[in-house]
Each structure stands twice: as structure tokens, then as C-alpha cells.
Amino acid sequence: MAFCGHATIALGAVLAMRLGDACYALQLNAARISVKGRRDGALLQAALRLFTLHGGDLDPRIPPAIANAGIDHPVLALRSRERLAAMHYQLEVGRALMAAEGIGTIDLIHAETPRLIHSRNAFAIGGVLEDPATGAAAAALGGYLRNIGWPHAGAIEIVQGDDMGMRSRLHVGITPERGASVRVSGCAHVMG
């Protein structure tokens, strides 16, 4: 097959989303080419629209990011606990966004202190507005906070499910080694 510019542009976008902004060397059947990919914040803008948030609602100490612990969990840190408590979105719109982006949950958080984090995990892909205790998102958040140099002092406590009446408390032990695993434990509300 001959060179296809549309496919190369799409490949650059996928590589940037998965591996980060860079110039990627490619070997085609008849030539070597390179494609430069960079993320432009489209997912961030879509997530802000989904939750009716604005840039001013975000806590600049914890930049928006996609954290991963087996599946992607976009993280949106909010300046105020009240704004987090007011989380709302349309389930079907959220499900479509999550399916298109391969997202497990969208982790909206508020850092009350460096070690106490309030969290709401939108889980439209699972058919519910939010998950009251998400170990994978907690692990992803712990790794992300370590990687940005957050002053966690070796652990964070995540209060999740509080605003839906199903309070759970997750403990995330964080080692200083970048890329190392984290340990999640805690108490969850029994559903049923």
C-alpha cells in the first residue's frame, strides 16, 4: 500500500496519546518516515465540558493528567470541596466519552491536605454515575502524585463515595521510586 497521510496523522495522534509528545520514526514498505505527535488537550476540554467545569475550577498544584494503573484514569483536581460535591454529568455522554477514549473512570479530586484527598470517580462506562471505591484509580492517583513531586510523605488517604452516601476510605502507600508500584488498602462501603 502506498503512503497514506490520513493514516499517518491518526497514528501520530494515537502514539502521542499512548506514549507522549515526540517524533516517532516509522518504517514503511518503501520508505522511512517520521510522524510528530502531541497532545492538544482535547480530552481535557471534553472532560471539563462533561462536568460543566472551567479552567478556574482546577487546582494548579495538581495539573490535569491521565494516570494509569492498568487502565487510564484522567485526574481533574478541583480547588474547592464544594465544587467536587456538586459533581454532575449526563451518564450517556460520559459513557460515550469513556468508550471513545478507553477510560476506566474520571477521577475528580480535591486535596484537603497533602495527605487527605477527597475523590469522586465518574464510572459511566460501568453504567453508574460514580464508583464509591476505586482501587485502580487510587493506585493511578498515588503513582501520579509521586511522579509530580506531591508532598505525600509516603502515603495518602482517599475519601471516596462520601457525596453519594457510601463513604469509603482508601489508603495508598507510595514509595519514592518513580514507576514503582503503590499499595492500596482500605475500608469500603458494602453495596447491596
Residue, then its C-alpha position, 0 to 999 in steps of 0.5 A: m500500500a502506498f503512503c497514506g497521510h490520513a493514516t499517518i496523522a491518526l497514528g501520530a495522534v494515537l502514539a502521542m496519546r499512548l506514549g507522549d509528545a515526540c517524533y516517532a520514526l516509522q518504517l514503511n514498505a518503501a520508505r522511512i518516515s517520521v510522524k510528530g505527535r502531541r497532545d492538544g488537550a482535547l480530552l481535557q476540554a471534553a472532560l471539563r465540558l462533561f462536568t460543566l467545569h472551567g479552567g478556574d475550577l482546577d487546582p494548579r498544584i495538581p495539573p490535569a493528567i491521565a494516570n494509569a494503573g492498568i487502565d487510564h484514569p484522567v485526574l481533574a483536581l478541583r480547588s474547592r470541596e464544594r465544587l467536587a460535591a456538586m459533581h454532575y454529568q449526563l451518564e450517556v455522554g460520559r459513557a460515550l466519552m469513556a468508550a471513545e477514549g478507553i477510560g476506566t473512570i474520571d477521577l475528580i479530586h480535591a486535596e484537603t491536605p497533602r495527605l487527605i484527598h477527597s475523590r469522586n470517580a465518574f464510572a459511566i462506562g460501568g453504567v453508574l454515575e460514580d464508583p464509591a471505591t476505586g482501587a485502580a484509580a487510587a493506585a493511578l492517583g498515588g503513582y501520579l502524585r509521586n511522579i509530580g513531586w506531591p508532598h505525600a510523605g509516603a502515603i495518602e488517604i482517599v475519601q471516596g463515595d462520601d457525596m453519594g452516601m457510601r463513604s469509603r476510605l482508601h489508603v495508598g502507600i507510595t514509595p519514592e521510586r518513580g514507576a514503582s508500584v503503590r499499595v492500596s488498602g482500605c475500608a469500603h462501603v458494602m453495596g447491596 
